[in-house]
Amino acid sequence: MHFKLNTVMPDETIRSNSEVVLIGAGIMSATLGVILKELQPDIKIEIYERLDVAAAESSDAWNNAGTGHSAFCELNYTPEKADGSIDPKKAISIAESFEVSRQFWSYLVQQNKVPSPDNFIKSVPHMSFVWGDKNVKYLKKRFEALQSNPIFSQMEFSTDFEQLKKWMPLVMEGREAGDKLAATHMEIGTDVNFGALTRSMFNYLEKLDGVSLYFNHEVKKLKQREDKSWRIKITDLDTGKVRKAYTKFVFIGAGGGSLPLLEKANVPEGNGYGGFPVSGQWLKCTNPEVIAKHAAKVYGKASVGAPPMSVPHIDTRVIDGEKALLFGPFAGFSTRFLKNGSYLDLPLSIKANNLIPMLSAGFHNIPLTKYLIEQVRQKPKDRMAALREYLPSARSKDWKLEKAGQRVQVIKKDEKEGGVLEFGTEVINTHDGTLAVLLGASPGASTAVSIMIDLIGRCFTNQIKTPEWEAKMKNMIPSYGQTLNDKPELLAEMRKHTSEVLKLKNN
């Protein structure tokens, strides 16, 4: 008689419990993790990143414009209304958010939670530059609409040829004194290396009790349980081992990877959301003599149909201690949602609940489609022609093409249009506050602190109202709970303080 032994394979699944799981090791997760740890030091946090290093996608210096988007120079934040007037609301909101980021970063520096500010932020003037009668009139109107606000009071405007040469000598090389030109100038602009800042914040977080950071770990499934907690299935890409993480709160801050994860979470709040990927490229200067001649971020007007992230700019950057000069970005199209993603990302993201919004947004954005097709078909001579509009003396041999980051513009349901393309940063959270997802692109990183404070207010509603949390918030962000544009004295005080701590120009 033969007995058959039933061999049960041992369950090698690793299980863990935490109060918070952060998916994606970019600037958003780093900011949220640090703020939560400051508010509640005993909170247990797990962070999962599919790549082998933090900030390798949208937060990386070469993938991110790094402007320190403060609305000083980005013309797309000040639209012209039907009556010809300029709407400054979005610009003021973004500028205030950047001031909040500066306060938080100053707190991190003062508390020695991140190294010297030289590592991630530098003073670089912000300029808007236009040519032609119509554009010069627009820039003058924009200047008048903004400069009357305390937050933009230091803005200067000029059409004077000699003044423009002082502000941006390289841009003015080869131009005629009779050319119709204008520029605005903000001396207190900055260049931010969000990759370096993000990695510094994760280095700090990793050393804290109750924080676990896992690289090369990809989230495969998310499921909400009956008690409203979440079970997350994760694969270790190095070993193939499966991990199950159980948590009360999930934040998905995975850049272009956020939309597929939102779909996997299968929550009603995610219905109707889609994404449209836009890739980018830079022309990078290789001639040190040319790089040395320019010291500003000079933004122009976007082409018709261009997404806001494609506003052309000639951009001084300081990356890992070295000065660089970039021009672009040139938009492209790829079906990937991440620079390190799959070509199946876009087709796999199309579901029954977002098909109509996706098709409708496509129909209503034919100029964008046309623009992207034109950009994809560009030859080197076309890119050089675009560069010479900003630098007439540019030589092809001094520039080379570099691949930039991948962005996913949000598509969402709209009652009137069926679906609309959103050119901003959007946070979705479930009604029970257990899941939050960040979608979209610019001005993202620069306004990360304000975005995460808003998220905490929505998802940690009881705790944020306590005197303990409120006092800690004011310790990190002295202007917490207040606006700055309507309080000139408080604004001046905050700018003076953050300029001193971050070693920046203040006037």
The 8 nearest C-alpha neighbors of each residue, nearest first, counted from 0:
[[1, 2, 3, 4, 5, 6, 7, 8],
 [0, 2, 3, 4, 5, 6, 7, 8],
 [3, 1, 4, 0, 5, 6, 7, 8],
 [4, 2, 5, 1, 6, 0, 7, 8],
 [3, 5, 6, 2, 7, 1, 8, 0],
 [6, 4, 7, 3, 2, 8, 9, 1],
 [5, 7, 4, 8, 9, 3, 10, 2],
 [8, 6, 9, 5, 10, 4, 11, 3],
 [7, 9, 6, 10, 11, 5, 12, 4],
 [8, 10, 11, 7, 12, 6, 13, 5],
 [9, 11, 12, 8, 13, 7, 241, 240],
 [10, 12, 9, 13, 240, 241, 8, 242],
 [13, 11, 241, 242, 10, 14, 243, 240],
 [12, 14, 242, 243, 11, 241, 15, 240],
 [15, 13, 243, 244, 242, 12, 16, 245],
 [14, 16, 244, 245, 243, 13, 17, 242],
 [17, 15, 245, 246, 244, 14, 18, 43],
 [18, 16, 246, 43, 19, 44, 245, 45],
 [17, 19, 247, 246, 43, 248, 44, 42],
 [18, 20, 44, 248, 17, 246, 249, 247],
 [21, 19, 45, 249, 46, 44, 248, 250],
 [22, 20, 46, 250, 28, 249, 251, 45],
 [21, 23, 251, 47, 252, 46, 253, 250],
 [22, 24, 253, 48, 252, 25, 47, 21],
 [25, 23, 53, 48, 28, 54, 29, 22],
 [24, 26, 54, 27, 28, 58, 23, 53],
 [25, 27, 197, 29, 28, 30, 58, 444],
 [26, 28, 30, 29, 25, 447, 252, 31],
 [29, 27, 31, 30, 25, 26, 32, 24],
 [28, 30, 26, 32, 27, 31, 200, 201],
 [31, 29, 27, 33, 28, 32, 26, 34],
 [30, 32, 28, 34, 33, 29, 451, 35],
 [33, 31, 29, 35, 30, 34, 28, 36],
 [32, 34, 36, 30, 35, 31, 29, 37],
 [33, 35, 37, 31, 36, 32, 30, 38],
 [36, 34, 38, 32, 37, 33, 39, 31],
 [35, 37, 40, 39, 33, 38, 34, 32],
 [38, 36, 34, 35, 39, 40, 33, 471],
 [37, 39, 35, 36, 468, 471, 34, 40],
 [38, 40, 36, 37, 42, 41, 35, 468],
 [39, 41, 36, 42, 37, 38, 35, 208],
 [42, 40, 39, 43, 209, 36, 208, 38],
 [43, 41, 39, 40, 36, 44, 18, 209],
 [44, 42, 209, 17, 18, 210, 41, 19],
 [43, 45, 19, 210, 20, 17, 209, 18],
 [44, 46, 211, 20, 210, 212, 21, 19],
 [47, 45, 21, 212, 20, 22, 213, 211],
 [46, 48, 213, 22, 216, 23, 214, 212],
 [49, 47, 23, 214, 24, 216, 50, 215],
 [48, 50, 215, 217, 216, 214, 47, 51],
 [51, 49, 215, 48, 52, 214, 216, 55],
 [50, 52, 214, 215, 49, 53, 48, 55],
 [53, 51, 50, 55, 214, 54, 48, 24],
 [54, 52, 24, 55, 198, 25, 51, 197],
 [55, 53, 25, 58, 194, 59, 56, 24],
 [54, 56, 59, 53, 52, 58, 57, 194],
 [55, 57, 58, 54, 59, 338, 404, 62],
 [58, 56, 59, 62, 404, 63, 254, 55],
 [59, 57, 54, 194, 193, 56, 25, 63],
 [60, 58, 194, 55, 62, 54, 61, 57],
 [59, 61, 63, 194, 192, 62, 193, 58],
 [60, 62, 59, 63, 403, 404, 64, 402],
 [63, 61, 404, 403, 59, 60, 57, 56],
 [64, 62, 60, 65, 61, 59, 58, 57],
 [63, 65, 66, 62, 60, 61, 67, 314],
 [66, 64, 191, 63, 67, 190, 192, 60],
 [67, 65, 68, 190, 64, 191, 189, 296],
 [66, 68, 445, 191, 65, 190, 189, 69],
 [69, 67, 66, 445, 70, 442, 97, 93],
 [68, 70, 94, 71, 97, 93, 67, 445],
 [71, 69, 90, 73, 72, 94, 68, 93],
 [72, 70, 69, 125, 73, 185, 126, 188],
 [71, 73, 127, 126, 70, 125, 298, 74],
 [74, 72, 70, 75, 76, 71, 298, 127],
 [73, 75, 76, 77, 72, 300, 299, 127],
 [76, 74, 77, 73, 78, 307, 301, 300],
 [75, 77, 90, 74, 89, 73, 78, 70],
 [78, 76, 87, 75, 86, 74, 90, 85],
 [79, 77, 86, 85, 75, 76, 80, 74],
 [78, 80, 85, 84, 83, 86, 77, 81],
 [81, 79, 83, 84, 82, 85, 78, 86],
 [80, 82, 83, 79, 84, 85, 78, 86],
 [81, 83, 80, 84, 79, 85, 86, 78],
 [84, 82, 80, 81, 79, 85, 137, 140],
 [85, 83, 80, 82, 79, 86, 140, 81],
 [86, 84, 79, 78, 141, 80, 87, 77],
 [85, 87, 77, 78, 88, 79, 84, 80],
 [86, 88, 90, 77, 89, 91, 85, 145],
 [89, 87, 91, 90, 86, 92, 77, 76],
 [90, 88, 92, 91, 76, 87, 93, 77],
 [89, 91, 70, 76, 93, 87, 92, 88],
 [92, 90, 94, 88, 89, 93, 95, 87],
 [91, 93, 89, 95, 90, 94, 88, 96],
 [94, 92, 96, 90, 95, 91, 69, 89],
 [95, 93, 69, 91, 97, 96, 92, 70],
 [96, 94, 98, 92, 97, 93, 91, 99],
 [97, 95, 93, 99, 446, 98, 94, 449],
 [96, 98, 100, 94, 99, 95, 446, 69],
 [97, 99, 101, 95, 96, 100, 102, 94],
 [100, 98, 96, 102, 97, 101, 103, 95],
 [101, 99, 97, 103, 448, 98, 102, 104],
 [100, 102, 98, 104, 99, 103, 105, 497],
 [103, 101, 105, 99, 100, 476, 104, 497],
 [102, 104, 106, 100, 105, 101, 476, 475],
 [103, 105, 107, 101, 106, 102, 100, 108],
 [106, 104, 102, 108, 103, 107, 500, 497],
 [105, 107, 103, 109, 104, 108, 475, 110],
 [108, 106, 112, 104, 110, 105, 109, 113],
 [107, 109, 111, 105, 106, 110, 113, 112],
 [110, 108, 106, 111, 107, 105, 500, 112],
 [109, 111, 107, 112, 108, 106, 113, 105],
 [112, 110, 108, 113, 109, 107, 114, 115],
 [111, 113, 107, 110, 203, 108, 114, 200],
 [112, 114, 111, 108, 199, 107, 200, 115],
 [115, 113, 111, 116, 108, 112, 118, 199],
 [114, 116, 117, 118, 108, 113, 119, 501],
 [115, 117, 118, 501, 119, 120, 114, 108],
 [118, 116, 115, 119, 120, 121, 502, 501],
 [117, 119, 116, 115, 120, 195, 114, 319],
 [118, 120, 192, 196, 116, 117, 191, 195],
 [121, 119, 191, 190, 117, 116, 192, 118],
 [122, 120, 190, 189, 123, 503, 117, 191],
 [121, 123, 189, 503, 188, 504, 190, 187],
 [122, 124, 189, 188, 295, 190, 121, 125],
 [125, 123, 186, 188, 295, 185, 187, 296],
 [126, 124, 296, 188, 185, 72, 184, 295],
 [127, 125, 184, 297, 72, 183, 296, 298],
 [126, 128, 298, 72, 183, 182, 297, 299],
 [127, 129, 182, 299, 181, 298, 297, 126],
 [130, 128, 181, 134, 180, 299, 135, 182],
 [129, 131, 180, 179, 134, 135, 181, 132],
 [130, 132, 179, 134, 133, 135, 180, 129],
 [133, 131, 135, 134, 136, 179, 130, 180],
 [132, 134, 136, 135, 131, 137, 130, 138],
 [133, 135, 137, 136, 131, 132, 129, 130],
 [134, 136, 138, 132, 137, 133, 181, 131],
 [137, 135, 139, 133, 134, 138, 132, 140],
 [138, 136, 134, 140, 135, 139, 141, 133],
 [137, 139, 141, 135, 140, 136, 142, 134],
 [138, 140, 142, 136, 141, 137, 135, 143],
 [141, 139, 143, 137, 138, 142, 144, 136],
 [142, 140, 138, 144, 139, 143, 85, 137],
 [141, 143, 139, 145, 140, 144, 146, 138],
 [142, 144, 140, 146, 141, 145, 139, 147],
 [145, 143, 141, 142, 146, 140, 147, 85],
 [146, 144, 142, 147, 143, 148, 151, 141],
 [145, 147, 152, 151, 148, 143, 142, 154],
 [146, 148, 145, 144, 152, 143, 149, 151],
 [149, 147, 146, 151, 150, 145, 152, 484],
 [150, 148, 152, 151, 484, 487, 147, 146],
 [149, 151, 484, 148, 152, 94, 91, 490],
 [152, 150, 146, 149, 148, 153, 154, 145],
 [151, 153, 146, 149, 154, 150, 148, 147],
 [154, 152, 151, 185, 155, 146, 506, 186],
 [153, 155, 185, 152, 151, 184, 146, 183],
 [156, 154, 184, 183, 153, 185, 157, 142],
 [157, 155, 183, 182, 184, 142, 154, 158],
 [156, 158, 159, 182, 181, 183, 155, 162],
 [157, 159, 181, 180, 160, 182, 156, 163],
 [160, 158, 162, 157, 161, 163, 181, 180],
 [159, 161, 163, 162, 176, 164, 158, 180],
 [162, 160, 164, 163, 159, 165, 176, 166],
 [163, 161, 165, 159, 164, 160, 166, 157],
 [162, 164, 166, 160, 165, 161, 167, 159],
 [165, 163, 168, 161, 167, 162, 166, 171],
 [166, 164, 162, 163, 167, 168, 161, 160],
 [165, 167, 163, 164, 162, 168, 184, 295],
 [166, 168, 164, 170, 169, 165, 163, 171],
 [169, 167, 164, 171, 170, 165, 172, 166],
 [168, 170, 172, 171, 167, 293, 292, 390],
 [171, 169, 390, 167, 168, 172, 389, 391],
 [172, 170, 168, 169, 174, 164, 173, 167],
 [173, 171, 169, 170, 174, 392, 168, 391],
 [172, 174, 391, 392, 171, 175, 390, 170],
 [175, 173, 171, 172, 176, 178, 391, 170],
 [174, 176, 177, 178, 173, 171, 160, 172],
 [177, 175, 178, 160, 174, 179, 161, 159],
 [176, 178, 175, 179, 160, 174, 180, 159],
 [179, 177, 175, 176, 180, 174, 130, 131],
 [178, 180, 131, 130, 177, 132, 181, 135],
 [181, 179, 130, 158, 178, 129, 131, 135],
 [182, 180, 158, 129, 135, 157, 128, 130],
 [183, 181, 128, 127, 157, 156, 129, 126],
 [182, 184, 156, 127, 126, 155, 157, 154],
 [183, 185, 126, 155, 154, 125, 186, 156],
 [186, 184, 154, 125, 187, 124, 188, 126],
 [185, 187, 124, 188, 184, 506, 125, 123],
 [188, 186, 185, 504, 505, 124, 506, 122],
 [189, 187, 124, 125, 123, 186, 185, 122],
 [190, 188, 122, 123, 121, 67, 191, 66],
 [189, 191, 66, 121, 65, 67, 120, 123],
 [192, 190, 120, 65, 67, 119, 193, 66],
 [191, 193, 119, 60, 194, 195, 65, 120],
 [194, 192, 196, 195, 58, 191, 197, 60],
 [193, 195, 59, 58, 197, 54, 60, 192],
 [194, 196, 198, 193, 197, 192, 119, 199],
 [197, 195, 193, 199, 194, 119, 198, 200],
 [198, 196, 26, 200, 194, 199, 195, 193],
 [197, 199, 201, 195, 200, 196, 53, 202],
 [200, 198, 202, 196, 197, 201, 113, 195],
 [199, 201, 203, 197, 198, 202, 29, 204],
 [200, 202, 204, 198, 203, 199, 205, 29],
 [203, 201, 199, 205, 200, 204, 198, 206],
 [202, 204, 200, 201, 205, 206, 112, 199],
 [203, 205, 201, 206, 207, 202, 200, 210],
 [206, 204, 202, 207, 203, 210, 201, 211],
 [205, 207, 204, 203, 208, 202, 210, 201],
 [208, 206, 204, 205, 210, 209, 203, 36],
 [209, 207, 210, 206, 41, 43, 205, 40],
 [208, 210, 43, 44, 207, 211, 42, 41],
 [209, 211, 44, 208, 45, 205, 207, 43],
 [212, 210, 45, 46, 44, 205, 213, 209],
 [211, 213, 46, 45, 47, 205, 214, 210],
 [214, 212, 47, 46, 216, 48, 211, 215],
 [213, 215, 48, 51, 216, 49, 50, 47],
 [216, 214, 49, 50, 51, 236, 48, 235],
 [215, 217, 235, 49, 214, 48, 234, 236],
 [218, 216, 49, 234, 233, 219, 48, 215],
 [217, 219, 233, 232, 220, 234, 216, 231],
 [218, 220, 233, 232, 217, 234, 221, 231],
 [221, 219, 232, 231, 218, 263, 222, 233],
 [222, 220, 231, 264, 230, 263, 232, 229],
 [223, 221, 230, 229, 264, 224, 231, 220],
 [222, 224, 229, 228, 227, 230, 225, 221],
 [223, 225, 227, 228, 226, 229, 222, 230],
 [224, 226, 227, 223, 228, 229, 222, 230],
 [225, 227, 224, 228, 223, 229, 247, 246],
 [228, 226, 224, 225, 223, 229, 433, 247],
 [229, 227, 247, 224, 226, 246, 223, 230],
 [230, 228, 223, 246, 245, 222, 224, 247],
 [229, 231, 245, 222, 244, 221, 223, 243],
 [230, 232, 221, 244, 243, 220, 229, 233],
 [233, 231, 243, 220, 219, 242, 218, 221],
 [232, 234, 218, 242, 219, 217, 241, 243],
 [235, 233, 241, 217, 216, 236, 240, 239],
 [234, 236, 216, 239, 240, 237, 238, 215],
 [235, 237, 215, 239, 216, 238, 234, 217],
 [238, 236, 235, 239, 215, 216, 240, 234],
 [239, 237, 240, 235, 236, 234, 241, 215],
 [238, 240, 235, 236, 237, 234, 241, 216],
 [241, 239, 235, 238, 234, 242, 12, 11],
 [240, 242, 234, 12, 233, 235, 13, 239],
 [241, 243, 13, 233, 12, 14, 232, 234],
 [244, 242, 232, 14, 231, 13, 233, 15],
 [243, 245, 15, 231, 230, 14, 16, 242],
 [246, 244, 230, 16, 229, 15, 17, 231],
 [245, 247, 17, 18, 229, 248, 228, 16],
 [246, 248, 228, 18, 229, 19, 433, 249],
 [249, 247, 433, 19, 246, 434, 18, 20],
 [250, 248, 434, 20, 19, 21, 433, 435],
 [249, 251, 435, 21, 436, 434, 252, 22],
 [252, 250, 436, 22, 253, 257, 21, 435],
 [253, 251, 23, 437, 22, 254, 28, 27],
 [252, 254, 23, 257, 256, 251, 22, 255],
 [255, 253, 256, 257, 252, 57, 438, 337],
 [254, 256, 336, 337, 407, 257, 406, 253],
 [257, 255, 253, 254, 258, 259, 336, 337],
 [256, 258, 253, 260, 255, 254, 259, 251],
 [257, 259, 261, 260, 256, 262, 255, 274],
 [260, 258, 262, 261, 257, 256, 348, 263],
 [261, 259, 263, 257, 262, 258, 264, 256],
 [262, 260, 258, 264, 263, 259, 257, 269],
 [261, 263, 259, 260, 265, 264, 258, 269],
 [264, 262, 260, 265, 261, 221, 220, 259],
 [263, 265, 221, 261, 262, 266, 222, 260],
 [266, 264, 263, 262, 267, 261, 269, 222],
 [265, 267, 268, 269, 264, 270, 429, 262],
 [268, 266, 269, 270, 265, 429, 271, 264],
 [267, 269, 266, 270, 429, 428, 427, 430],
 [270, 268, 267, 266, 272, 261, 271, 262],
 [271, 269, 267, 272, 268, 352, 353, 266],
 [270, 272, 353, 352, 412, 411, 356, 269],
 [273, 271, 411, 410, 270, 353, 269, 412],
 [274, 272, 410, 353, 409, 357, 411, 271],
 [273, 275, 409, 410, 408, 407, 276, 272],
 [274, 276, 408, 407, 409, 277, 410, 273],
 [277, 275, 407, 406, 336, 408, 334, 274],
 [278, 276, 406, 332, 331, 405, 407, 330],
 [279, 277, 405, 331, 332, 330, 406, 404],
 [278, 280, 330, 403, 329, 331, 328, 404],
 [279, 281, 402, 403, 329, 328, 401, 330],
 [282, 280, 327, 328, 401, 326, 400, 283],
 [281, 283, 400, 326, 399, 325, 398, 401],
 [282, 284, 325, 399, 398, 281, 324, 400],
 [283, 285, 398, 324, 397, 286, 325, 399],
 [284, 286, 397, 398, 287, 283, 399, 290],
 [285, 287, 397, 289, 288, 284, 290, 398],
 [288, 286, 290, 289, 291, 285, 284, 323],
 [289, 287, 291, 286, 290, 292, 285, 293],
 [288, 290, 292, 291, 286, 287, 293, 284],
 [291, 289, 287, 288, 292, 324, 293, 286],
 [290, 292, 288, 289, 293, 287, 294, 322],
 [293, 291, 289, 290, 169, 288, 294, 168],
 [292, 294, 291, 169, 290, 295, 167, 315],
 [295, 293, 315, 123, 292, 296, 124, 167],
 [296, 294, 124, 123, 315, 125, 297, 293],
 [295, 297, 314, 125, 315, 126, 313, 124],
 [296, 298, 126, 313, 312, 127, 295, 314],
 [299, 297, 312, 127, 72, 128, 311, 126],
 [298, 300, 128, 311, 127, 129, 312, 310],
 [299, 301, 310, 74, 302, 311, 298, 129],
 [302, 300, 310, 305, 311, 303, 299, 309],
 [301, 303, 305, 304, 300, 310, 370, 309],
 [304, 302, 305, 301, 366, 370, 367, 306],
 [305, 303, 367, 366, 370, 302, 306, 369],
 [304, 306, 302, 303, 367, 301, 309, 370],
 [305, 307, 308, 309, 304, 367, 422, 310],
 [308, 306, 309, 310, 75, 305, 422, 301],
 [307, 309, 306, 310, 441, 328, 440, 305],
 [310, 308, 307, 328, 306, 311, 305, 330],
 [309, 311, 301, 307, 308, 300, 312, 299],
 [312, 310, 327, 299, 309, 298, 328, 301],
 [311, 313, 298, 297, 326, 327, 314, 299],
 [314, 312, 326, 297, 325, 296, 298, 327],
 [313, 315, 296, 325, 324, 312, 326, 316],
 [316, 314, 324, 295, 294, 296, 323, 325],
 [317, 315, 323, 322, 324, 318, 314, 190],
 [316, 318, 322, 321, 320, 323, 319, 315],
 [317, 319, 321, 320, 316, 322, 192, 60],
 [318, 320, 321, 317, 118, 195, 192, 119],
 [319, 321, 318, 317, 322, 118, 117, 119],
 [322, 320, 318, 317, 319, 323, 316, 324],
 [321, 323, 317, 316, 318, 320, 315, 324],
 [322, 324, 316, 315, 317, 321, 290, 325],
 [325, 323, 315, 284, 314, 290, 283, 316],
 [326, 324, 283, 314, 282, 313, 281, 284],
 [327, 325, 313, 282, 281, 312, 314, 328],
 [328, 326, 281, 311, 329, 312, 282, 325],
 [327, 329, 281, 280, 309, 279, 311, 330],
 [328, 330, 280, 327, 279, 281, 309, 331],
 [331, 329, 279, 278, 374, 328, 309, 371],
 [332, 330, 278, 375, 279, 371, 277, 374],
 [331, 333, 277, 278, 371, 276, 375, 334],
 [332, 334, 335, 278, 276, 277, 331, 342],
 [333, 335, 345, 342, 344, 276, 336, 343],
 [336, 334, 342, 341, 344, 333, 340, 337],
 [335, 337, 255, 276, 344, 340, 256, 407],
 [338, 336, 340, 339, 255, 405, 335, 256],
 [337, 339, 405, 340, 404, 56, 335, 336],
 [340, 338, 337, 341, 56, 335, 336, 50],
 [341, 339, 337, 335, 338, 336, 342, 344],
 [342, 340, 343, 335, 344, 339, 336, 337],
 [341, 343, 335, 334, 344, 340, 345, 333],
 [342, 344, 341, 346, 345, 347, 334, 335],
 [345, 343, 335, 347, 341, 342, 336, 346],
 [344, 346, 334, 348, 347, 343, 335, 349],
 [347, 345, 348, 343, 349, 344, 334, 342],
 [346, 348, 344, 345, 349, 343, 350, 259],
 [347, 349, 345, 346, 259, 344, 350, 273],
 [350, 348, 347, 346, 354, 353, 345, 351],
 [349, 351, 352, 353, 354, 348, 347, 273],
 [350, 352, 354, 353, 349, 355, 271, 270],
 [351, 353, 271, 350, 270, 354, 355, 272],
 [354, 352, 271, 356, 350, 355, 351, 272],
 [353, 355, 357, 351, 356, 350, 352, 349],
 [354, 356, 358, 357, 353, 359, 417, 418],
 [418, 357, 355, 359, 412, 417, 353, 358],
 [358, 356, 354, 360, 355, 359, 353, 273],
 [359, 357, 361, 355, 360, 356, 354, 362],
 [358, 360, 418, 362, 356, 361, 357, 417],
 [361, 359, 419, 418, 363, 357, 362, 358],
 [360, 362, 358, 364, 359, 363, 357, 365],
 [361, 363, 359, 360, 364, 365, 358, 357],
 [362, 364, 360, 361, 365, 359, 419, 416],
 [365, 363, 361, 367, 366, 362, 360, 368],
 [364, 366, 368, 367, 362, 363, 369, 361],
 [367, 365, 304, 369, 364, 368, 370, 303],
 [368, 366, 304, 370, 364, 365, 369, 305],
 [367, 369, 365, 371, 370, 366, 372, 364],
 [368, 370, 366, 372, 367, 371, 365, 373],
 [371, 369, 367, 373, 368, 372, 304, 366],
 [372, 370, 374, 368, 373, 369, 331, 375],
 [371, 373, 375, 369, 374, 370, 368, 376],
 [372, 374, 370, 376, 371, 375, 369, 377],
 [373, 375, 371, 377, 376, 372, 330, 331],
 [374, 376, 331, 372, 373, 377, 371, 332],
 [377, 375, 373, 374, 372, 378, 371, 331],
 [378, 376, 374, 375, 381, 373, 379, 382],
 [377, 379, 381, 380, 376, 382, 375, 374],
 [380, 378, 382, 381, 383, 377, 384, 400],
 [379, 381, 383, 378, 382, 384, 377, 395],
 [382, 380, 384, 378, 379, 383, 377, 385],
 [381, 383, 385, 379, 384, 380, 386, 378],
 [382, 384, 386, 380, 385, 381, 387, 379],
 [383, 385, 381, 387, 382, 386, 380, 388],
 [386, 384, 382, 383, 388, 387, 381, 389],
 [385, 387, 383, 388, 384, 389, 390, 382],
 [388, 386, 391, 390, 389, 384, 385, 393],
 [387, 389, 386, 385, 390, 391, 384, 383],
 [390, 388, 387, 386, 170, 391, 313, 385],
 [389, 391, 387, 170, 392, 393, 388, 386],
 [390, 392, 387, 393, 173, 388, 389, 172],
 [391, 393, 390, 173, 172, 394, 387, 169],
 [394, 392, 390, 391, 387, 395, 386, 397],
 [393, 395, 396, 397, 392, 398, 383, 387],
 [396, 394, 397, 398, 393, 383, 399, 380],
 [395, 397, 394, 398, 399, 285, 286, 393],
 [398, 396, 285, 286, 395, 284, 394, 399],
 [399, 397, 284, 283, 395, 396, 285, 282],
 [398, 400, 283, 282, 401, 284, 397, 285],
 [399, 401, 282, 281, 283, 280, 402, 398],
 [402, 400, 281, 280, 282, 403, 283, 399],
 [401, 403, 280, 281, 279, 400, 404, 62],
 [404, 402, 62, 280, 279, 61, 281, 401],
 [403, 405, 62, 279, 57, 338, 278, 406],
 [404, 406, 278, 338, 337, 277, 279, 336],
 [407, 405, 277, 276, 278, 255, 440, 408],
 [406, 408, 276, 275, 255, 274, 439, 277],
 [409, 407, 275, 439, 274, 422, 276, 421],
 [408, 410, 274, 421, 439, 420, 273, 407],
 [411, 409, 420, 273, 274, 419, 272, 421],
 [412, 410, 272, 418, 419, 271, 356, 273],
 [413, 411, 418, 356, 271, 417, 419, 272],
 [412, 414, 417, 418, 416, 415, 419, 411],
 [415, 413, 417, 416, 412, 418, 419, 356],
 [414, 416, 413, 417, 418, 412, 419, 359],
 [415, 417, 418, 413, 414, 419, 359, 360],
 [418, 416, 413, 356, 359, 414, 412, 415],
 [356, 417, 419, 412, 413, 360, 359, 416],
 [420, 418, 360, 410, 411, 413, 421, 412],
 [419, 421, 410, 360, 409, 422, 411, 408],
 [420, 422, 409, 423, 410, 408, 419, 411],
 [423, 421, 408, 420, 307, 409, 439, 306],
 [422, 424, 439, 441, 440, 421, 425, 442],
 [423, 425, 439, 440, 443, 438, 441, 442],
 [424, 426, 438, 437, 439, 423, 427, 409],
 [427, 425, 437, 436, 438, 428, 435, 424],
 [428, 426, 436, 435, 437, 425, 429, 268],
 [427, 429, 435, 434, 432, 436, 430, 426],
 [428, 430, 432, 431, 434, 268, 433, 435],
 [429, 431, 432, 428, 433, 268, 458, 434],
 [430, 432, 429, 433, 458, 434, 227, 428],
 [433, 431, 458, 429, 430, 434, 428, 457],
 [432, 434, 248, 431, 247, 249, 429, 458],
 [435, 433, 249, 428, 429, 432, 248, 250],
 [436, 434, 428, 250, 427, 251, 249, 429],
 [437, 435, 251, 427, 426, 250, 428, 252],
 [436, 438, 426, 252, 425, 251, 427, 435],
 [439, 437, 425, 424, 426, 409, 436, 257],
 [440, 438, 424, 408, 409, 423, 407, 425],
 [439, 441, 424, 443, 423, 406, 442, 408],
 [442, 440, 443, 423, 424, 308, 439, 444],
 [441, 443, 445, 68, 444, 440, 446, 423],
 [444, 442, 441, 446, 440, 445, 424, 447],
 [443, 445, 447, 446, 442, 26, 27, 58],
 [446, 444, 67, 68, 447, 443, 97, 442],
 [445, 447, 96, 444, 443, 97, 449, 448],
 [448, 446, 444, 450, 449, 445, 27, 443],
 [447, 449, 451, 100, 450, 446, 452, 30],
 [450, 448, 452, 451, 446, 447, 96, 453],
 [449, 451, 447, 453, 448, 452, 454, 446],
 [450, 452, 454, 448, 453, 449, 31, 447],
 [453, 451, 449, 455, 454, 450, 448, 456],
 [452, 454, 456, 450, 451, 455, 449, 457],
 [453, 455, 451, 457, 456, 452, 458, 450],
 [456, 454, 452, 458, 459, 457, 453, 451],
 [457, 455, 453, 454, 460, 459, 458, 463],
 [456, 458, 454, 455, 460, 459, 453, 432],
 [457, 459, 432, 455, 460, 456, 454, 433],
 [460, 458, 455, 462, 456, 461, 457, 463],
 [459, 461, 456, 463, 458, 457, 462, 464],
 [460, 462, 464, 463, 459, 465, 456, 458],
 [461, 463, 464, 465, 459, 460, 468, 467],
 [462, 464, 465, 468, 460, 461, 459, 456],
 [465, 463, 462, 461, 466, 469, 460, 468],
 [464, 466, 467, 462, 468, 463, 469, 461],
 [465, 467, 469, 468, 470, 464, 463, 471],
 [468, 466, 470, 465, 469, 471, 38, 463],
 [467, 469, 471, 470, 465, 463, 466, 38],
 [468, 470, 466, 472, 471, 467, 465, 473],
 [471, 469, 473, 467, 472, 468, 466, 474],
 [472, 470, 474, 468, 473, 469, 38, 467],
 [471, 473, 469, 475, 474, 470, 476, 468],
 [474, 472, 477, 476, 470, 475, 471, 479],
 [473, 475, 471, 472, 476, 477, 470, 106],
 [476, 474, 472, 473, 103, 106, 477, 471],
 [475, 477, 473, 479, 102, 478, 103, 474],
 [478, 476, 473, 479, 474, 475, 102, 472],
 [477, 479, 481, 476, 480, 473, 482, 99],
 [480, 478, 476, 473, 477, 481, 472, 99],
 [479, 481, 478, 482, 473, 477, 476, 472],
 [482, 480, 478, 479, 483, 486, 477, 485],
 [481, 483, 484, 485, 480, 486, 95, 478],
 [482, 484, 486, 490, 485, 481, 95, 489],
 [483, 485, 150, 486, 149, 482, 487, 148],
 [484, 486, 483, 487, 482, 149, 148, 490],
 [487, 485, 483, 489, 484, 488, 490, 482],
 [488, 486, 490, 489, 149, 491, 485, 484],
 [489, 487, 491, 490, 486, 492, 483, 493],
 [488, 490, 492, 491, 486, 487, 493, 483],
 [489, 491, 487, 493, 483, 488, 492, 494],
 [492, 490, 488, 494, 489, 493, 495, 487],
 [491, 493, 489, 495, 490, 494, 488, 496],
 [492, 494, 496, 490, 495, 491, 497, 489],
 [495, 493, 491, 497, 496, 492, 498, 490],
 [494, 496, 492, 498, 493, 497, 491, 499],
 [495, 497, 493, 499, 494, 498, 492, 500],
 [498, 496, 500, 494, 499, 495, 501, 105],
 [499, 497, 503, 495, 501, 502, 496, 500],
 [500, 498, 502, 496, 497, 501, 495, 503],
 [499, 501, 497, 502, 498, 105, 496, 109],
 [500, 502, 498, 116, 503, 499, 497, 105],
 [503, 501, 499, 498, 500, 504, 116, 117],
 [502, 504, 498, 122, 501, 505, 499, 121],
 [505, 503, 187, 506, 122, 498, 502, 186],
 [504, 506, 187, 498, 503, 495, 494, 186],
 [505, 504, 187, 186, 153, 185, 503, 495]]
